[in-house]
Amino acid sequence: MKQLNLGGTNWQASAVALGIMRMADLSVADAAKALEAAHDAGITYIDSADIYGDGASERKFKDALAASSLSRDDFYIQSKGGIVLDPARSHDGLVFGKRYDFSKQHLLDAVDGILSRMGLDYLDAFLLHRPDPLMEPEEVADAFNTLQREGKVRHFGVSNFGVQQYLMVQAAVDQKLMFNQLQFSAAHTGMIDAGMHVNMDDKWSVDHDSGILEFSRRNHVTIQAWSPFQYGMFEGMFINDPKFKDLNAELQKLADKYGVSKNGIAVAWILRHPANIQVLLGTMNPKHIADSAAGADVQLTKQEWYDIYFSAGNVLP
């Protein structure tokens, strides 16, 4: 498995990570199989959040790890906090918040809850889940210092933050914000589109992300790409979707060439970008984990990368 240096440091981990949002729906035995499959595929990084399954995903992870042949030392473990769950709006495995809360006490309580549910003494990384408009960066700084001083969190980051939001928090905290989780896939390419359509008035020129991709590269922030096989936040997967006929045909052509699955090529497409991106898999299917992770060792040519981009309906100006 390809390794990445995370956050511009010497900390190395697998280029593909396993997200456990859907683990709550599995039996302990099946959850253990998912962890074993990830480890066998070379995955050394686990991503979670306190709201996944309203905490049930993290409890299942604890039981699954104990039931497997693996140990805490086989993985770097990361979780996120800052969203107060709204059970009334959450359904069918989707979780929604009723507010965001970056107050010191909420963040401290969130980490304590995560550690308890996952059966851990510490997290390798803790991320602020979504930007809280009412955040007071000094409170965040106080919380981070407390968590680090008490040995509960080693590294920190953010999720779904824009450039100015990242900079505002980074200016207040002593620790480097090493991560930013952002949605990115061959069918969700806004971070790339705007950069190629500067000074134009077509649909690709709209900059929704304030140059977050280039900012992250310059500041050595590891982007963690979530939903690498989806074309919208909740719309669905583009893999095998007839609405993405050309994209799937291109993925299949390259899958046949490199001896991997279409999912593997979709992963390889993300990793071909030089921005030090880490791919977060959300599947709990052992075969899909293995098939997808295999893409980390495929090095697409520049033309192949562009051909996938074009097959998703994009153009060069």
Secondary structure, DSSP 4 states (H G I P E B T S, - for coil): --EEEGGGSS-EEESEEEE-GGGGGS-HHHHHHHHHHHHHTT--EEE--TTGGGGHHHHHHHHHHHHSS--GGG-EEEEEE-EEE-TTT-BTTB--EEEE---HHHHHHHHHHHHHHHT-S-EEEEEE-S--TT--HHHHHHHHHHHHHTTSEEEEEEES--HHHHHHHHHH-SS-EEEEEEE-BTTB-HHHHHHHSTT--SGGG--SSTTHHHHHHHTT-EEEEE-TTBSSSSS-B-TT-GGGHHHHHHHHHHHHHHTS-HHHHHHHHHHHSTT--EEEE----HHHHHHHHGGGG----HHHHHHHHHHTT----
